[in-house]
């Protein structure tokens, strides 16, 4: 198998080496039904521990890719296989490159009309063999959602890339999974913002050090309170280390 799934404080996380990503994406494309790739941050991992739709969404995802350094540290502390951490935008680029190499199709969903148009142009300029077969902006009224779902169902794109402006975020494809016959769904909030050059990418050196949270705090000082759930994460890890065998 190209991936191994571990459980970290009750939440599934996939261990996938970069060299195996193409094989996994092609295998997902070959599977029938709705498939989903999730980027898992430490905050999402903590949220997924609670019962509800979000927890079900994460547990049923086909590929769960860790993006926080704390997840790797937690796996190492609990003496589990340590996953590979991916920069989410770099992972999006890699996935689009795989689809481009195999002449696949893409549907863009999210952001404002201006941002979406610029992102689409830049994606088309970069990935010449990847056909964009549909797009719809985010922040849409509830009354048009059935039309969006039907359009995606009829187009059957290889990948639906979701960005900002989608209220249910990762849960959008999961809640509607029975209304699609194929397609991989991937939500990344900043995808179209970065592609349109409206949003600045986190520096690679900052990401590699695991310091991207400090950039977020600079943009939103209230995120300093994320320190509290992080401390809870440490406590839960210690509890699992002391009292849980597996």
SVG drawing of the C-alpha trace seen along z (x, -y; Angstrom):
<svg xmlns="http://www.w3.org/2000/svg" viewBox="-34 -42 48 44">
<polyline fill="none" stroke="black" stroke-width="0.4" points="0.0,0.0 1.2,-3.5 -0.3,-4.9 -0.6,-3.9 -3.4,-5.2 -2.6,-5.8 -4.8,-7.0 -3.6,-10.1 -5.6,-10.7 -8.6,-9.0 -8.3,-10.9 -7.1,-9.2 -4.0,-10.6 -2.4,-9.2 1.3,-8.5 2.1,-9.0 5.6,-9.7 5.8,-12.3 7.0,-9.7 3.7,-7.8 1.4,-10.7 0.9,-10.2 0.0,-6.5 -2.5,-7.4 -4.2,-10.2 -4.5,-7.9 -6.0,-5.1 -8.5,-7.6 -9.4,-8.7 -10.1,-5.1 -12.5,-4.6 -16.2,-5.2 -18.2,-7.7 -17.3,-10.8 -13.7,-10.9 -12.2,-13.5 -8.7,-14.7 -8.4,-16.7 -5.6,-18.9 -5.5,-18.3 -4.2,-21.0 -3.7,-20.6 -6.9,-22.6 -8.9,-20.5 -7.5,-17.4 -8.8,-18.6 -12.2,-19.5 -12.4,-16.0 -12.2,-14.4 -15.8,-15.7 -18.8,-13.7 -20.6,-15.3 -20.6,-15.8 -17.0,-17.2 -15.7,-14.1 -17.5,-11.8 -16.2,-13.8 -12.6,-13.4 -12.9,-9.7 -14.4,-9.0 -12.0,-11.0 -9.9,-9.0 -6.7,-10.8 -5.9,-12.8 -2.8,-14.9 -1.2,-16.5 -0.2,-20.2 0.8,-21.0 4.2,-20.2 2.5,-19.5 0.8,-16.4 4.2,-14.9 5.5,-15.7 2.4,-14.0 2.8,-10.9 6.5,-10.7 5.7,-11.2 3.2,-8.3 5.7,-6.2 3.6,-5.8 4.7,-6.0 5.5,-9.6 3.5,-11.1 5.0,-13.4 3.9,-17.0 2.8,-18.8 2.6,-22.5 -1.0,-22.7 -0.4,-25.0 2.6,-23.0 0.4,-19.9 -2.3,-21.5 0.4,-22.3 1.6,-18.7 -1.9,-17.3 -2.7,-19.6 0.6,-18.6 -0.3,-15.0 -3.7,-15.7 -2.1,-17.8 0.4,-15.0 -2.6,-12.6 -4.8,-15.1 -7.5,-15.2 -10.2,-17.8 -10.8,-20.4 -13.8,-22.3 -13.1,-25.5 -15.5,-26.4 -15.2,-29.4 -14.0,-32.9 -15.3,-36.1 -15.8,-36.4 -12.8,-38.6 -10.5,-36.3 -11.9,-33.2 -11.3,-34.6 -7.7,-35.6 -7.0,-32.2 -8.5,-30.3 -6.4,-32.2 -3.2,-31.5 -4.1,-27.8 -4.7,-27.5 -1.4,-29.2 0.5,-26.9 -1.2,-23.6 -1.7,-23.5 -3.0,-19.9 -5.5,-20.3 -8.9,-21.2 -11.0,-23.5 -14.5,-22.3 -16.5,-24.5 -16.4,-27.1 -18.7,-28.8 -18.0,-31.5 -18.4,-31.3 -20.6,-33.3 -23.6,-32.2 -27.2,-32.2 -28.7,-28.9 -31.3,-29.0 -28.6,-28.2 -26.9,-25.3 -28.9,-22.6 -27.8,-24.1 -24.2,-24.0 -24.4,-20.3 -26.1,-19.4 -23.5,-21.2 -20.7,-19.3 -22.6,-16.0 -23.0,-16.4 -19.4,-17.6 -17.8,-14.8 -14.5,-16.5 -11.4,-14.6 -11.0,-17.2 -13.2,-19.8 -11.0,-22.4 -12.9,-24.4 -11.7,-27.6 -13.0,-30.5 -16.6,-31.4 -17.9,-27.8 -19.8,-27.8 -19.4,-24.1 -15.8,-24.1 -14.5,-20.4 -17.9,-19.2 -19.5,-20.6 -18.6,-17.5 -19.2,-15.1 -22.7,-16.3 -23.6,-16.0 -21.5,-12.9 -24.5,-10.8 -25.3,-13.4 -22.1,-12.9 -21.1,-9.9 -17.4,-10.6 -14.7,-13.3 -12.2,-14.0 -13.0,-17.0 -10.3,-19.1 -10.9,-22.2 -8.1,-24.7 -9.3,-28.2 -6.4,-30.2 -6.1,-28.3 -7.7,-30.8 -6.4,-33.8 -2.8,-32.6 -3.4,-31.6 -4.8,-35.1 -1.9,-36.7 -4.4,-38.3 -3.2,-36.3 0.5,-36.1 2.0,-32.6 3.7,-31.7 7.4,-31.6 8.8,-28.1 11.4,-28.7 8.5,-29.9 6.4,-26.8 9.4,-24.4 10.0,-25.7 6.3,-25.3 6.0,-29.1 3.1,-29.8 0.8,-30.3 2.8,-33.5 1.9,-34.9 -1.8,-34.1 -1.6,-35.9 -0.1,-39.0 -3.2,-39.1 -5.6,-38.2 -4.4,-38.9 -7.3,-36.9 -5.6,-33.7 -3.3,-34.0 -6.0,-32.2 -5.3,-29.1 -2.6,-28.6 -5.3,-27.2 -6.4,-24.3 -2.8,-23.6 -2.1,-23.1 -5.1,-20.8 -3.5,-18.8 -0.3,-18.4 -2.4,-17.1 -4.3,-14.6 -1.0,-13.4 0.4,-12.8 -2.8,-11.0 -2.6,-8.7 1.1,-8.0 0.4,-7.0 -2.9,-5.2 -3.6,-4.1 -1.9,-1.0 -2.7,-1.7"/>
</svg>
